[in-house]
Amino acid sequence: MHEKCGVVGIALRDREVARPLYYSLYALQHRGQEAAGIATHDGFQQYDHTDTGLVGDAFDEADIDDLTGTRGVGHVRYPTSGGVGTCCAQPFSVSFKSGSLAVSHNGNLVNTEALRDTLAEDGHTFTTDADTEVITHELARNLLSAAPIQAIAETMEQIHGSYSLTVLHDETVYGIRDPKGNRPLVLGELDDGYVLASESAAVETLDGEVIRDVAPGEVIRLATDGTEYTSHQLATAESAAHCFFEYVYFARPDSVIDGRRVYEVRRDLGARLWEQSGIDTDVVMPVPDSGRAFAAGYAGAAQDEGADVEFAEGLMKNRYVGRTFIMPTQEQRERAVRLKLNPIKHTVAGRSVTIVDDSIVRGTTSHQLVDIVRDAGAEAVHIRIGAPPIAAPCYLGIDMPTREELIAADMSVDEIEDAIGADSLAYLTAADIARVLDFDSTELCLGCVSGAYPYDIEGEKSDRETLYPPVGVEDPPAEGD
């Protein structure tokens, strides 16, 4: 089961932690709308509550009051290929001989089945198909014979794949990031304690100050009295594998991930898109809200070069319809696009239009957008995408469709252009992404666009360096130079 979610962990000195955790989950709501949960500890007992739905639906005032204690962890989950229901909600909690344990997980293991089989042979029983339960059982097993940091180190040796975890072991909170840093995790300071969260926006929501990102392979332990934290670098990898899709799609624009301001990254990607594939049109408009920063960067770069182009809103969003990308059926996605977006006719009628968005996954939304804008009177509709074609599934935490569902898996850019009915279509390349992010390309996970992954996955390529060169390599000279 893929877990593209949001996690948080907080330790405070004197204040009850449930409400700050609740507010933090609101700040991470964009990372998951299917279920939410909180686990707390008061020094004597662990308390937990999970439910389906948005954060505001999963908790009422009584639920918050019942979650006593000054330390705790929280989680938001989005629809995935796994089951739907409270059994899949997190934090995943257990009580065992060495105490209580609650684990919140963002990511996806690649050796879940093998590890579950090993644990089952040792007598462990499982109630879900979630890899989070496997992580919890493995950690619990190691805690029976080792101190917490050593037990975490032994667990990290056994679990392979993508994970950012917040863990509540009895009254102590830990933050754990996998050795390749695939999923984000940030450390922040509050007036009366410390916080670990998937994104800096959650820290700022609590009026906290971001200290830094948790390093790949690092474990942060928050003191039980909320007065300090300690760092333990438990694992290293030859290269990182930061998920580029966090910057392009999932993270909040106001977040900072691994030192990169997400909004500025998206604007810079939009500017790069103009440099690489700009086309003269009357108006540049974003797909709200996902394409707004890209479109602003694209239009700004065009105007800086003297293009006579307007940046305008041409599509009005109904904010009460969820993300079509994470809706479970094709019929629901198609209906949602029409419910979600309505054209502003005076912006597009009689004009050539460039629509800018962050990605094309199945192509359904893009095709309908082209139809919507043409029906509103546009003379020409061009599509520009601030990411490379999504051509392969994700095994590391994003519930990406299968190859059969991905429009770029077996279509060229020209063929996709025809399929969605656009007058022209252009994407950024993987090299463009790496240059804008100022990462060496071998430090990024680009598996969903390259088909090569940072872990050995059965049936997939894993030699990333042969598929895209390091950022420092110069572009080849033009033919004839």
N, C-alpha and C positions, 0 to 999 in steps of 0.2 A: 504494500500500500504506500503510495506516495504521500508525503506530508509537507506540502508547501504552506507553511504556517507562520505564526508569530509567537515568540516566547518572551517571558519576562521573569525576573527574580529580584526580590527586594529584601533587604535587612535594615530595620530601623532600630533606633535606640529605645524609645519609650512609646511611640505611637502605634496604634493598631494598623496592620499592613494591608488589610483587605481592600479598603477603599482606594489607596494608591495603586494597588494591583488592578483594580477595576478600571480606574482612569487610564492606566497604561494600556490595558487591552483595548479600550476605545481608540487610543492613538494607533494601535496596530490592527484595527478592524479591517483595513484594506487587504491585509494578508490572510484573512479567513473569515467567512461569513456563515459557516455551517454549524459551528459549535464553539463553546467557550467554557473555560474552567479555571478554578483557583484552588490551590491547596495551601494551608497555613499551619503553623506550629506555635504553640504558646509556651514551650519549654517542658510540657508534660504530655501533650497529646497533639496528634495531627488531625486537622479538619479539612474536608474537601467538598467541593460542589462543582458539578459539571452539568451542562444541558445543551440541547441543540438550539440553533438560532443565533441571532446577533447578540452582542454583549448585553445590550439593554433588555433583551428578551430572556436571556439565560439566567439573569440575577434579578431578584427584587430586594427590597430593603432588609427583609428578614434573613435572606441568604447571606448578605454582607455582614449582618450583625452576628450570625452564627459562626463566621470564619474568624475566630479569635487568634491573637498572637501577633508578634512583631516581625516575623519572618515568613516568607511564602514565595510561591511561584505561580505563574499563570500561563494560559495558552489560548490562542484562537486558531481554528481549523477551517479549511475551505473544502468544497466538494472535491472528492477524488474518486479513483477507481474502486476504492474499498466500500464497505457498507456505510449506511447512514444510520445514525442513532447515537444515543448516549454512550453505548459500549465503545464507540470509537473516539469519544471526546477525551481530551486531556486536561490537566496532567493525569498520567497513569499512576495510580497509587497502589502500594502494597504494604502490608505489615508482615514482618518476619522476625526471626530470632534475634537479629542485630538491630531491630528498631523499625522505624517507618521510613518509607521512601516514596517520593512523588517526582515524576520525570515529565518535563515538557520538551518536545523534540520538533525541530525544524530541519527537514532534510530527508534523506532516504538511504538506507543501507543497500549494498549490493550483494551481501552474503547472508541475508536474513534467513533463508530456508535452511542453509547448512548449519547456522548457529542455533536455530530453533530445534533442529533434529538432535544436535548434540545436547542441548539443555533438556529436551524431552527424554533422552536416554538416561539422564541423571535424575529423572523424577519430576521435572518441572511440568506443570500443566498450563495451558494457554486458553484464554477466553476470546481473543480477537486474532485477526491476521495482521495486525499492525506491527511494524518493526520496532516501535516504541516499547511495546511489551517485551520484546526480545532484549532490548537494551536494558530495561528495568530488571529483568530476571538475571541477566549476566552480571549487572552491577551488584544486585543483592547477593548472588553467589560469592562474588569476590569479597564483599564486605563481611562475610562470615569468618574469613581467615586473615584479613588484612586491614590496616588502618585506612581511613577514607581516601587519602591521596594515592596511596599504593593501590587500593582497589580500583580507583578510577583509571590509573595507569594500566593496570591489567585488563580492564574493560576496553580501553582504547586500542590495545593490542589485538583484541578479538573482533571488534566491530569495524567493518570496512565500508566506506562510502561517505556520504554527506551528512553532517550533523552539527547543529548548534543546539546545545542543551542547557536548560536551567533545571537544577536538581535540588530538591529539598530532602536532605538526609537528617532525620530527627529535626533539630532546630537550626541546622546549618545550610546555607544556600551556596551552591556552586554554579559557575558558568563554565561550559566546556565547548571548545570549538575544534572541529576536526583538523587533522594535520595539513590539509590542503586549503582550508579556509573557504570552502565552497559557499557556505551560508554565512550571512553577517551576524555579528554579535558585538555589542558595544557596552562599555563600562561607564557609569556616570555617578556623580556624587550629589546627594541631597543635603539639605541643612541638617538633617538628623539621621543620615544613613547613606547607603549605597544601593545602586540599581544596576542590573544587567538586563539588556533588552535587544531584540532583533534590530531595532533601528533607533537612531538618535532622537527621532521625533517623540518617542515614548519618554525619554529622559526629560526633554524640554517641556513636555506636557505637565510634568511634575515640578516645574520650575527648578530643575536640576541643571548641573553643568556636566557636559561630556568630558570625561577624562581621556579616553582613547578607545580604539577598537581592541577587542580581545584578539591576540595574535593567533594565527593558525597553530594548532597543537597545544595551546595554552589552557590552563585551568585557573580560574579565579575563585578564591574562597572568601566569602563575606563573613566577617566576624559575627558571632551570634549576638553581640551587643550593638552591632551597627557602627562601631567606631573606626574600623579599618578593614582593609582587604589585603590578601596575600596572593602572590602570583607564583605559579608552578608551570614551567615549560616542560611538558611531559612527552611531547612527540615532535618530530620534524619530518619534513618531506623534501624531496629533491626540488620540487617546484610547487607553487601554489596552483589553485584551480578556482579562482574567484568566478562566480556566475555572472556573466555579462548581462543576463536577462534581468537581474536585480536592478541594474542601472537603467535599462531600457523600459521596463514594464512594471515590476512589482513594487519597488520601494516608493515611499512617499517622496514627492519632489523636494520637500523641505528637509529630508534626511541627509546625513553625511555617512557614507559607507567607505571604510578603508581610506579615509582622508579625501574622498572625492565628494563634492557637493552634487547631489543627484540632479537638481534643477539645472545647474551650470553644465553638467555633462550632457544633458539632453539638448540644451541650447547649442552647445558646441557640436553635437552630432548633427543637428539641423543645419548648422552653418556648413559643416563638411558635406552634407547632402547637396546643398546648393553648389558648392565648389565642384563636386563630382558629376552632378546630373541636373544642374539648374536649367529651367526652361521658362521662356518669357510667357507670362500669363497676366490677366488683369487682376486676379485676386489670389492670395494664398490663405487657406483656411485650415484650421486643425480639426481632427476628429476629437470632440471633447470626451473626456478630459485627457485621454492618453496621448494625444498628439500635440497638445498645446505648446509645450516647451520646444519641441522639435520644430513646429511651424514658426514660432517666434524667431528661433535661430536661423531658419531657412530664409524667412522674409527679411530679417535684419541684414543678413549677408548679401541678399539680392539688392536691397536698397543701398547698401554701402558701395556696391559696384555700379550704382546708377540706374538700376532697373526701375521702371515705372510700374510698380506693383503695390497693391494695397494688401495689408494684413487685416483680415476681418473674420468675425465669427459668421459662419454660414450654416451651421448646424446647431440646433437647440436640443439640449439633452434633458430627457426626463430622468431625474435623479432617483426615482423610485423603482427603476428597473435595474437589476443587478448586472454584473459583468457577463457579457455574452460568452466570453472565452471560457468561463468556468461553469456554464450551465450544462447540465448533464446530457441533454439530447439535442440532436440537430434541429428538430422541429421547434423546440423551445428557443434555441438560438436565433432561428430565422424570424420567429414571431417577435422576439425581444428587440431585434434591430429596428423594426418598424415602430415598435412602441417607444423605443429609447431615443431615437433621433428624428427630428423634424427639420426640414430646410427653412432657412430664412430667405425667402424668394427674392427680395430686392437685392440681396448680396450676390446672388448667382445668376439671375435672369439676364440673358443676352450677353454673358461674359464667359471668357475662358477662365477655368478654375484649376488651381493645384490644391489637392487635398493631401495633407501630411498626417501620417500616423506612425505609431511605433513599430508595428509588426503586422504581418499577414500570416495567419495560421492555417485555417481551412479555406479561406477565400470567400466564405459565405457573406461575411460582413462587408468586405470590400466591394463585392459585386452589387450588393444591395445599396451601398452608399453611392456608387456610380449611378445606378438607376434612379435613386432619390434625387440626386443633384441634376441629372438630365431632365427628369420629369419637372423639376422646378425651373427649367428654361436655360440651363447652362449650354453654351455653344460647344465647349470642349471640356473634358474632364481628365486631368493628369493626376497620377498617384505617385507620391514619393514616400518611401519607408525608411525610418531611421534605424534599421537593423538589417542584417543579411537575411536571405530567405531561410525560413525554418523548415529544414528538410529531413530531420531525424528526431526520434523521440528523446525525451529526457529520462534518465534513470536515477537522477540525483536530487529529486525533490519537487520538480514541477510536473504536474499531471498532464504532460503533453500528449496530444493524440498519437495514435499509431501512424506508421508511415502511410498506410492506406488512406488515412484521413487528411494528411498534410499535403496541401496543394503543391508545395515546392519539392516534394519527395521525388516526383517523376515528371515534373514540368519545368521547362526553361522559363526564363523571365519573359521572353516573347510570348510563350504559350500561356503563361499566367495573365499577361496583359490582355490577350484575346479572351481568356476565360472570364475575367471580371468586367470586360467591356470598356476598359480605359483607353484613352487616346495615346497615353504613354505610361510606362511604369518603370521606376528605378529604385534600387535598394542601395544601402551602404554595404561595404565588404567587411569581412572579419578583420582585415588589416586596418580599415578605417576605425573600427571600434577600438582596437588595441591602441592606435595612435592617440585617439581622443582621450582615452582613459589613462594614457601614459603608463600602461603595463606592457611588459614584454608579452607577446602573444602566448608564450608557453606558460604564463602565469594565469591565464584565463581558461575557464571551461567554456568551450565553444562547440560542445558535442552536438547540440541540436541544429547547428548550421554546418558543421564540418563532417559529422558522422564519426568522429574520433573522440574518445573519452579519456578522462584522467585515471580511470581504473579499468582493469581487465574485466570486460563484460562479455559473456558468452555470445558469440555471433557478431560482435562489433569490433571495430578497429580501436586501437589504443595508442598508436604511435602518432602523437599530436604534432611533433616537430616536423614531420615530413609533409604535413598537410597545410601548414601556414607558417611562414618564416618569422623570425624574431622582428620586433618593431624596428630595431636599429638597421635592418637591411634596407638599403635605398630602393626606391621604385626602379624597375628596369627602364633603360632609355627607350624612347620612342623609336619605332622601326625607321631605319635610315640615318639615325644619329651617328 
